Amino acid sequence: MINRYWVFEASHDKMGGQALKYFMVWVGNLVLNAGGMYLILHQTQWNYVVSKAVVALIVGFGYNYVFQKKLVFR
């Protein structure tokens, strides 16, 4: 709701369509975070917290924000 009204100011579109797109982006986010964590933890000797922070930042800005701005709340 915060993204819909304040961040992207997209309250003019129907909520049902946005909710479906948001769910699809959320599933992708979940897969990318889990996959990124798996790859980093099994391929490197990085600390879990550092790995989580790196993956979260990359997925958050490189995937989540972009897809929410260009697809969900356009």
N, CA, C and O atoms as a MOPAC input file, in Angstrom:
PM7 MOZYME 1SCF
protein

 N      0.82500 1    -1.18800 1     0.00000 1
 C      0.00000 1     0.00000 1     0.00000 1
 C      0.87300 1     1.25800 1     0.00000 1
 O      0.53800 1     2.25600 1    -0.63800 1
 N      1.99300 1     1.19900 1     0.72100 1
 C      2.88300 1     2.36300 1     0.75000 1
 C      3.44100 1     2.62800 1    -0.64100 1
 O      3.47600 1     3.77200 1    -1.09400 1
 N      3.88000 1     1.55800 1    -1.32300 1
 C      4.39100 1     1.73700 1    -2.67800 1
 C      3.31000 1     2.29100 1    -3.60900 1
 O      3.58300 1     3.16500 1    -4.43200 1
 N      2.11400 1     1.79300 1    -3.47800 1
 C      1.01000 1     2.19800 1    -4.35300 1
 C      0.67400 1     3.67900 1    -4.19200 1
 O      0.50100 1     4.38400 1    -5.18600 1
 N      0.58200 1     4.15100 1    -2.96700 1
 C      0.12800 1     5.52200 1    -2.73100 1
 C      1.24900 1     6.55000 1    -2.62100 1
 O      1.12100 1     7.65900 1    -3.13900 1
 N      2.33800 1     6.19800 1    -1.95800 1
 C      3.36200 1     7.20800 1    -1.66100 1
 C      4.58500 1     7.12100 1    -2.56000 1
 O      5.04500 1     8.14000 1    -3.07600 1
 N      5.11500 1     5.92500 1    -2.75500 1
 C      6.37400 1     5.79800 1    -3.48900 1
 C      6.16500 1     6.03200 1    -4.97900 1
 O      6.83100 1     6.87900 1    -5.57300 1
 N      5.24300 1     5.28500 1    -5.58700 1
 C      5.05100 1     5.36300 1    -7.03300 1
 C      3.80900 1     6.14500 1    -7.44400 1
 O      3.58800 1     6.37100 1    -8.63400 1
 N      2.99700 1     6.56000 1    -6.47500 1
 C      1.76800 1     7.32900 1    -6.72400 1
 C      0.95400 1     6.70200 1    -7.84800 1
 O      0.63400 1     7.35800 1    -8.83900 1
 N      0.62100 1     5.42200 1    -7.68100 1
 C     -0.06700 1     4.66300 1    -8.72200 1
 C     -1.46200 1     4.22400 1    -8.28600 1
 O     -1.89000 1     3.11800 1    -8.61900 1
 N     -2.16300 1     5.05600 1    -7.56200 1
 C     -3.48900 1     4.67900 1    -7.08500 1
 C     -4.55200 1     4.77900 1    -8.17800 1
 O     -5.69800 1     4.38900 1    -7.95400 1
 N     -4.19200 1     5.29500 1    -9.35700 1
 C     -5.14200 1     5.41600 1   -10.44900 1
 C     -5.42400 1     4.08000 1   -11.13900 1
 O     -6.46500 1     3.93800 1   -11.78100 1
 N     -4.52700 1     3.10000 1   -11.02400 1
 C     -4.72700 1     1.78700 1   -11.62600 1
 C     -5.52400 1     0.88300 1   -10.69700 1
 O     -5.62600 1     1.14300 1    -9.49800 1
 N     -6.09000 1    -0.18500 1   -11.26300 1
 C     -6.86800 1    -1.12000 1   -10.46200 1
 C     -5.95500 1    -1.90500 1    -9.52200 1
 O     -4.87100 1    -2.34500 1    -9.90500 1
 N     -6.41700 1    -2.06700 1    -8.29400 1
 C     -5.61300 1    -2.71700 1    -7.27000 1
 C     -5.42700 1    -4.21100 1    -7.56200 1
 O     -4.36900 1    -4.76000 1    -7.25400 1
 N     -6.40800 1    -4.87000 1    -8.13700 1
 C     -6.31200 1    -6.30600 1    -8.40500 1
 C     -5.18200 1    -6.64600 1    -9.35400 1
 O     -4.42500 1    -7.58700 1    -9.11400 1
 N     -5.06300 1    -5.88600 1   -10.42900 1
 C     -3.98100 1    -6.11200 1   -11.38600 1
 C     -2.62600 1    -5.83800 1   -10.78100 1
 O     -1.66600 1    -6.56600 1   -11.03000 1
 N     -2.54800 1    -4.78700 1    -9.98500 1
 C     -1.28900 1    -4.46500 1    -9.31400 1
 C     -0.92300 1    -5.54400 1    -8.30200 1
 O      0.24900 1    -5.88800 1    -8.15500 1
 N     -1.91300 1    -6.07200 1    -7.61300 1
 C     -1.64600 1    -7.10200 1    -6.60600 1
 C     -1.09900 1    -8.37000 1    -7.26100 1
 O     -0.18100 1    -8.99200 1    -6.72700 1
 N     -1.64800 1    -8.75500 1    -8.40300 1
 C     -1.16500 1    -9.93700 1    -9.11100 1
 C      0.26300 1    -9.73300 1    -9.59700 1
 O      1.10200 1   -10.62000 1    -9.43700 1
 N      0.54900 1    -8.58700 1   -10.18300 1
 C      1.90500 1    -8.28700 1   -10.64600 1
 C      2.86800 1    -8.22200 1    -9.46600 1
 O      3.99500 1    -8.71100 1    -9.55000 1
 N      2.42200 1    -7.61800 1    -8.37000 1
 C      3.26700 1    -7.52400 1    -7.17300 1
 C      3.61600 1    -8.91800 1    -6.65800 1
 O      4.75900 1    -9.17000 1    -6.27800 1
 N      2.64200 1    -9.81900 1    -6.64300 1
 C      2.87300 1   -11.18500 1    -6.18600 1
 C      3.90500 1   -11.88000 1    -7.07700 1
 O      4.78700 1   -12.57900 1    -6.57800 1
 N      3.79500 1   -11.68800 1    -8.38900 1
 C      4.74700 1   -12.30800 1    -9.31600 1
 C      6.16200 1   -11.77200 1    -9.08100 1
 O      7.12700 1   -12.53700 1    -9.09600 1
 N      6.28600 1   -10.46900 1    -8.86500 1
 C      7.59600 1    -9.87700 1    -8.57500 1
 C      8.11100 1   -10.38700 1    -7.23400 1
 O      9.30800 1   -10.63600 1    -7.09100 1
 N      7.23700 1   -10.54700 1    -6.25800 1
 C      7.62700 1   -11.04100 1    -4.94200 1
 C      8.16700 1   -12.47100 1    -5.02400 1
 O      9.15500 1   -12.79700 1    -4.36700 1
 N      7.52700 1   -13.32200 1    -5.82400 1
 C      8.01100 1   -14.69400 1    -6.00100 1
 C      9.40000 1   -14.67900 1    -6.64200 1
 O     10.28800 1   -15.41800 1    -6.21700 1
 N      9.58600 1   -13.84200 1    -7.65900 1
 C     10.90200 1   -13.70800 1    -8.27000 1
 C     11.94500 1   -13.23700 1    -7.27300 1
 O     13.07600 1   -13.72300 1    -7.26800 1
 N     11.56400 1   -12.29400 1    -6.43300 1
 C     12.44600 1   -11.79300 1    -5.37800 1
 C     12.85400 1   -12.92100 1    -4.43900 1
 O     14.02700 1   -13.03900 1    -4.08400 1
 N     11.91400 1   -13.73400 1    -4.04300 1
 C     12.17400 1   -14.85300 1    -3.14900 1
 C     13.16000 1   -15.83600 1    -3.78200 1
 O     14.10700 1   -16.27900 1    -3.13200 1
 N     12.93400 1   -16.17100 1    -5.04000 1
 C     13.80600 1   -17.10800 1    -5.74800 1
 C     15.21800 1   -16.53600 1    -5.90200 1
 O     16.19900 1   -17.23900 1    -5.66200 1
 N     15.32400 1   -15.27700 1    -6.29800 1
 C     16.63500 1   -14.65800 1    -6.47300 1
 C     17.40100 1   -14.53800 1    -5.15900 1
 O     18.60900 1   -14.77400 1    -5.12800 1
 N     16.72300 1   -14.17900 1    -4.08600 1
 C     17.39100 1   -14.09800 1    -2.78200 1
 C     17.86900 1   -15.46900 1    -2.31300 1
 O     19.00600 1   -15.61200 1    -1.86400 1
 N     17.01300 1   -16.46200 1    -2.41700 1
 C     17.39900 1   -17.80700 1    -1.98400 1
 C     18.51800 1   -18.36000 1    -2.86100 1
 O     19.48500 1   -18.93200 1    -2.35800 1
 N     18.38100 1   -18.18500 1    -4.16800 1
 C     19.41700 1   -18.66800 1    -5.08100 1
 C     20.73800 1   -17.95300 1    -4.89700 1
 O     21.79700 1   -18.57900 1    -4.92200 1
 N     20.68200 1   -16.64600 1    -4.71100 1
 C     21.89400 1   -15.87300 1    -4.48200 1
 C     22.59400 1   -16.27700 1    -3.20700 1
 O     23.81900 1   -16.39900 1    -3.17400 1
 N     21.82200 1   -16.48400 1    -2.15600 1
 C     22.40800 1   -16.92500 1    -0.88800 1
 C     23.03900 1   -18.30700 1    -1.03300 1
 O     24.13700 1   -18.54900 1    -0.53200 1
 N     22.35400 1   -19.19300 1    -1.70600 1
 C     22.88800 1   -20.53900 1    -1.90900 1
 C     24.21800 1   -20.48500 1    -2.66100 1
 O     25.20100 1   -21.10100 1    -2.24800 1
 N     24.23600 1   -19.73900 1    -3.77100 1
 C     25.45700 1   -19.65700 1    -4.56800 1
 C     26.61600 1   -19.04200 1    -3.79400 1
 O     27.72600 1   -19.57500 1    -3.80300 1
 N     26.36200 1   -17.93600 1    -3.13300 1
 C     27.45100 1   -17.27700 1    -2.39900 1
 C     27.96300 1   -18.14700 1    -1.25000 1
 O     29.17200 1   -18.28300 1    -1.06700 1
 N     27.06300 1   -18.72700 1    -0.49000 1
 C     27.49200 1   -19.51200 1     0.66800 1
 C     28.18400 1   -20.81400 1     0.27600 1
 O     29.03200 1   -21.30900 1     1.01800 1
 N     27.83000 1   -21.37500 1    -0.88200 1
 C     28.45300 1   -22.62800 1    -1.28900 1
 C     29.67100 1   -22.43600 1    -2.19300 1
 O     30.43000 1   -23.38100 1    -2.40900 1
 N     29.86300 1   -21.24700 1    -2.71300 1
 C     31.00300 1   -21.00300 1    -3.59200 1
 C     32.09700 1   -20.15900 1    -2.92800 1
 O     33.21900 1   -20.10100 1    -3.43000 1
 N     31.78600 1   -19.51800 1    -1.82600 1
 C     32.75400 1   -18.66000 1    -1.14700 1
 C     32.78900 1   -19.00800 1     0.33600 1
 O     32.03600 1   -19.86000 1     0.80900 1
 N     33.64800 1   -18.35400 1     1.03500 1
 C     33.74800 1   -18.53000 1     2.48600 1
 C     33.22200 1   -17.29600 1     3.22200 1
 O     33.60800 1   -17.03200 1     4.36100 1
 N     32.34800 1   -16.55300 1     2.56800 1
 C     31.81500 1   -15.32700 1     3.16300 1
 C     30.95600 1   -15.64100 1     4.37300 1
 O     30.35700 1   -16.71200 1     4.47400 1
 N     30.91000 1   -14.69500 1     5.27600 1
 C     30.03000 1   -14.74100 1     6.44200 1
 C     28.57900 1   -14.67800 1     5.96400 1
 O     28.27500 1   -14.03800 1     4.95700 1
 N     27.68800 1   -15.34800 1     6.69400 1
 C     26.26600 1   -15.37600 1     6.33100 1
 C     25.66400 1   -13.96300 1     6.27800 1
 O     24.92000 1   -13.63900 1     5.35300 1
 N     25.98200 1   -13.14400 1     7.25200 1
 C     25.41100 1   -11.79400 1     7.32900 1
 C     25.87900 1   -10.93800 1     6.15700 1
 O     25.08700 1   -10.21000 1     5.55900 1
 N     27.15500 1   -11.02700 1     5.83200 1
 C     27.68900 1   -10.27100 1     4.69700 1
 C     27.03800 1   -10.75300 1     3.40300 1
 O     26.65500 1    -9.94000 1     2.56200 1
 N     26.91200 1   -12.06100 1     3.24100 1
 C     26.28200 1   -12.63000 1     2.04700 1
 C     24.84800 1   -12.14600 1     1.90800 1
 O     24.42300 1   -11.75800 1     0.81900 1
 N     24.11200 1   -12.16700 1     2.98900 1
 C     22.71400 1   -11.73700 1     2.97300 1
 C     22.60600 1   -10.26800 1     2.60100 1
 O     21.73500 1    -9.88700 1     1.81900 1
 N     23.47900 1    -9.44600 1     3.15300 1
 C     23.45200 1    -8.01300 1     2.85100 1
 C     23.75700 1    -7.75500 1     1.38000 1
 O     23.08400 1    -6.94200 1     0.74500 1
 N     24.75200 1    -8.42700 1     0.83600 1
 C     25.12500 1    -8.23400 1    -0.57100 1
 C     23.99000 1    -8.67300 1    -1.49000 1
 O     23.61500 1    -7.94400 1    -2.40800 1
 N     23.44600 1    -9.85500 1    -1.24600 1
 C     22.35000 1   -10.36600 1    -2.08300 1
 C     21.12500 1    -9.47200 1    -1.96000 1
 O     20.49200 1    -9.16000 1    -2.96800 1
 N     20.78500 1    -9.06000 1    -0.76900 1
 C     19.60400 1    -8.22000 1    -0.56000 1
 C     19.73400 1    -6.88000 1    -1.28800 1
 O     18.76700 1    -6.40500 1    -1.88400 1
 N     20.90500 1    -6.27600 1    -1.24400 1
 C     21.10800 1    -4.99900 1    -1.93900 1
 C     21.03700 1    -5.16100 1    -3.45100 1
 O     20.40200 1    -4.35700 1    -4.13400 1
 N     21.68000 1    -6.18600 1    -3.97100 1
 C     21.66500 1    -6.40500 1    -5.42200 1
 C     20.25700 1    -6.71100 1    -5.91200 1
 O     19.80100 1    -6.12000 1    -6.89200 1
 N     19.57200 1    -7.61400 1    -5.25200 1
 C     18.21400 1    -7.98600 1    -5.67400 1
 C     17.23700 1    -6.83700 1    -5.42000 1
 O     16.34900 1    -6.58300 1    -6.23400 1
 N     17.39900 1    -6.15200 1    -4.30400 1
 C     16.49000 1    -5.05600 1    -3.97000 1
 C     16.52100 1    -3.92700 1    -4.97400 1
 O     15.47500 1    -3.46600 1    -5.43100 1
 N     17.72200 1    -3.47800 1    -5.32200 1
 C     17.82600 1    -2.36200 1    -6.26600 1
 C     17.81600 1    -2.82200 1    -7.71800 1
 O     17.22600 1    -2.16100 1    -8.57100 1
 N     18.46000 1    -3.94400 1    -8.00600 1
 C     18.59500 1    -4.39200 1    -9.38900 1
 C     17.38600 1    -5.10800 1    -9.93500 1
 O     17.20900 1    -5.16700 1   -11.15200 1
 N     16.54800 1    -5.65100 1    -9.07900 1
 C     15.37600 1    -6.39900 1    -9.53600 1
 C     14.07900 1    -5.80300 1    -8.98200 1
 O     13.20500 1    -5.37300 1    -9.73500 1
 N     13.97800 1    -5.78800 1    -7.67100 1
 C     12.72300 1    -5.39800 1    -7.02500 1
 C     12.27100 1    -3.98900 1    -7.41300 1
 O     11.15700 1    -3.80200 1    -7.90200 1
 N     13.13000 1    -3.01500 1    -7.19700 1
 C     12.74600 1    -1.63400 1    -7.47900 1
 C     12.44000 1    -1.44400 1    -8.95600 1
 O     11.44700 1    -0.81000 1    -9.31100 1
 N     13.28300 1    -1.98700 1    -9.81100 1
 C     13.10800 1    -1.81800 1   -11.25600 1
 C     11.78200 1    -2.41600 1   -11.71800 1
 O     11.02900 1    -1.76200 1   -12.43900 1
 N     11.48900 1    -3.65000 1   -11.31000 1
 C     10.25900 1    -4.29500 1   -11.75400 1
 C      9.01500 1    -3.65600 1   -11.14300 1
 O      7.97700 1    -3.57000 1   -11.79900 1
 N      9.11000 1    -3.20900 1    -9.89500 1
 C      7.95700 1    -2.52700 1    -9.31400 1
 C      7.68500 1    -1.20100 1   -10.02200 1
 O      6.53000 1    -0.83900 1   -10.24700 1
 N      8.73200 1    -0.49300 1   -10.36600 1
 C      8.56000 1     0.79700 1   -11.03200 1
 C      8.08600 1     0.63800 1   -12.47700 1
 O      7.19800 1     1.36700 1   -12.91800 1
 N      8.67300 1    -0.31200 1   -13.21900 1
 C      8.38400 1    -0.46900 1   -14.64300 1
 C      7.20700 1    -1.37600 1   -14.94800 1
 O      6.59200 1    -1.23700 1   -16.00500 1
 N      6.87100 1    -2.30700 1   -14.05400 1
 C      5.81900 1    -3.26600 1   -14.33400 1
 C      4.60100 1    -3.12000 1   -13.42200 1
 O      3.47200 1    -3.01300 1   -13.90100 1
 N      4.82800 1    -3.11600 1   -12.13100 1
 C      3.70500 1    -3.14900 1   -11.19400 1
 C      3.01100 1    -1.80200 1   -11.07300 1
 O      1.79200 1    -1.72000 1   -11.22500 1
 N      3.76600 1    -0.74800 1   -10.80200 1
 C      3.16800 1     0.54700 1   -10.49300 1
 C      3.46500 1     1.58000 1   -11.57500 1
 O      3.76200 1     2.72900 1   -11.24700 1
 N      3.39700 1     1.22000 1   -12.82400 1
 C      3.69000 1     2.18500 1   -13.89900 1
 C      2.54300 1     3.10800 1   -14.14100 1
 O      2.62300 1     3.97700 1   -15.00900 1

